[in-house]
């Protein structure tokens, strides 16, 4: 019964243009029935919950799965998310993976890490969890987003502050080993092409940044240079269409070395890195 309903729901979501209809139909069935996705076959016909069709209708209208369930998965984390906070995306996981490897390669006993524009706290929490002796600091400007961030970082080692990423952490100037950020980077001119799940539900502040999408990244380049120790590393996520542009913001003239771009798991340019030049 339930698997037949899931198949029907999959078709409805596909017809609505949802990008991953089967996955979403199963995730929502598991959510409504209080089981894991791999346990759907164990739900008896008599236990089918008609609320399933209510949540499928919400997903048909392109409300994100994560807003319906109130949770998002990121690397080894389960995060609380909802209206007002950017929902973390799978492509950011490879950005964090690179950052973790970079910090481990530094051979610093207690590395100092800063996450700018932290949103849900996904990046900061993943780094705190996977680099056990790190000191992780995160900043977010939006009060709406911070309602969720505070829930997620509660009980963790992350030092969360409210403020502007451009002026954050003056107390850490010149002491940071790694600065990482997933900033807004969508050009305002591309508003109409953004998927409804992002455009209609993620906060605009987390999506758009000027005519070419790079306004905030240009500002964060200065922030990262201020915060990092010589030899420290910055990691910046960007759109796959910005691959050739972002490394050019981190020039030798501005005190950087080894600026480069890196692909995500789909082999699309996804994030840029640079090292603060030695004096």
N, C-alpha and C positions, 0 to 999 in steps of 0.2 A: 504493500500500500504506500508506505512512505517513499520508497525508491521510485514508484510510479509518479507520485506527486512531485518529487525532485526533477524527474525527467520533463514533466509538464512545465514546471517552473523554469527549467533551463531554456525551454523553447520560448517561453514568454519573455525572458530576459534577453535572449538572442534577438528576438523580433524588435525589442526596444533599443537595440544597439549597444547593450552592455558589453564591454570588452572581454570579460571572463565569465560567461553565463553559468557554466557548469560549476566552477569553483564557488561562485557566489551563492548559487542555489543550495549547494551542499553546506557551505559555511552558515547560511541563515537557517537551514533545517537543523543543524547541530545546535545552534544558539537557542532556537525556540524550544527544542526538546531536551536541552540540558545534557547533551552527550558530545563526544568528540566526533570529528568528521568521519573517522574510520569506524565508528560504532553505529552509523545510521541504520545498518541492516538489522541491528538488534532491537530497534523500536517496533513494538507490536502495532498492528493495524488499529487496535482499539485505543492506542495511546496517541494517535495522530492529533495534533493540536492545530485547530483551524486558524489560530493567529499567524500561522505560517504564511497564509495568503495575504495577510495585512502587511507583513514585512516585505514580501515579494512585490507588492504594489508600490511600496516606498522605493525599493531598488529599481523597479521599472521606471520610476520618475527620476532616476539617476542620483538618488541620495546615496552617499557612500556607505558601503557595508559597515565600515568602522563607526560611522555615526549611529547606525541602527543597533549595532551590538555594544557600542561604547568601549570597544577595545581594538588595539592595533598591535600587530606582532612585528618586532624588529630585532634581527639577530636572535639573541637568547632571551629577549625581553617580551613581556606582555604589558602594554601601556594603556592607560585610560585616555580616551580622546572624545571629542565631541565638538559642537559648534563653538567657533572662536579660536580654534587651534589648528595648525597645519597637520594633516595626517601624514606620518612618515611613510616614505615610499621604498620599495625593495631596492631600487637602484642606488640609494644612499648607503645600503649595507656594504657595497664594495668600496665606497669612499672610506668608510670607517675601518674596513679591513686593511686598507693600505696604511691608514694612519696608525693603527695598532702595530703593524709590522715596523713602521718607521720609528715609533717610540721604543719598541723593544731593541731595535738595532742601535739606538743611542747609548745603551749601556749606562743609563742614569738610574741611580738607586730609587729616587722618589720623583719621577718626572712630573713637571707642572704643565697642565693642559688647560687651554681655554676654548670653550665652545661659544661662538658668537651667534646670536639669533637662534637660541636653542629651541624655541617652539615647545613641543611636547617633552623635551628633555631626552629624546631618543639617543642622540649622538653622545651626549655627556654621560648618560647612564651606561651605555654600551662600553665606553672607554673606561669608566670607573670599575665596571664588572670584569672586563677582560685584561686590564692592566692593573693588577691588584694593589700595587703600592703607589699608584699615581695620585696626585692631588688635582682634582678636576673642578674647574670653575665654569659657570655658565651664566649668560645674561640674556634676558628677554625684555622687550619694551612693552608689549601689549598686556594690559591687565586681564583681558579676556583669555588670552593664551595662558597666562600665569596661573589661572584657576586650575588648569589641568596640569601644568608643569609641577606645581607644588604638590599635588597628589602623587605624581609619579616619582618625584625625588625624595619623598618622605622616607626617612629611615636609611637613606643612602649616604655616601660620602660627598656627594656633589654640593659645592658651595653655589647656591642659586641667588642671583641678584636681579632686581628690576632696574632697567636703565637702557640708555642708548648704546648700541654696540660700538659706535664711533668713538665714544669717550669713556668706555667702560674700563674698569680695573687699573686706574692710575697707580695703585699700590703694587702692581705686578710688573711695571715697566722694566724691560730688560731682563726679566727673570724666567720667562716662559719657554718651555722646550718645544711645544707644539700648539699652534692656533689652528682650529678647524671651524668651518662654517658652511652651512647650507642656506645661503641668503636668498631673498627674492631675486629672480633673474629673468623673468619673462618681460619682453618688450611690451609697452602699452599698446603698440600697434597690432599686437597679435591676440588681443582680448577675445575676439570672436572665434579664434581657432582653438582656444583652450577647452579641454574636456569639461563637460558640465559638472562632473564630480568635483573638480578643482574650482572652476570659475564660480559656481553657484554656492559652494559650501566652504571651501578654504578661505581664510581671511585675505582680502586684497593685499594687505600689508606684507603677507608672506609670499606673494606671487609676483607682483609687478615692481619694476625699478627703472623708470625712465624710458626714453624713446628706444634705446637699444638694449635695455635690460641690464646694463652694466653699471648704472649709477652707484649703487651701494657697494658693489665689489671694488670700484675705484676708491671709495672712502675707506673700506675695510683693509685695503692694501696698506694704507698709512697706519691704521690701528695695529695690524699684525706686525709691522716693522717696529712700532713703538714697544710692543709687548715682548717680542722675542729676544732672547739672548743671541749673540752672534753664533751662527751655526744652527739655530733653531729653524723649524720647518712650519710653513703654512700650507693648509689644504683647503681648497675652495671648490665646492660643487658648482656646476653651471649647466646650461642647456646643451643638448648634443649639437645644436647648431652654432654654438659659440666656441667650439674647440680651438679654432685658430686665433681667437681674440684674447682670451683671458691670460694666457702666459705672457703676452706682450704688455700687460699692466705691471708685471713684476720684473722690471728691467734692471740691468746692471747699474744704470745711472741713478736708480732709486734705491740702490743698496741691496740688490738681490743677486743670487747665483742659481744656476741649475733649474731655471724655470722650465716646466714641461707639462704636457697634457697626458692624461691617462684614460683608457677606455673602461666602460662598464662591462657587465657580463654579456651584453648584446653587441660588444665591440664598437659601441658608439662613444665619441669623446664625452666624458662625464665630469672630470674634475682636473683642476690644475694644482700643481705644487711648486714651491720655490723654497730656497734656503736663504736665510739672512746672511749676507756676506760677512766674512771675518774682517776685522779692522785692518 
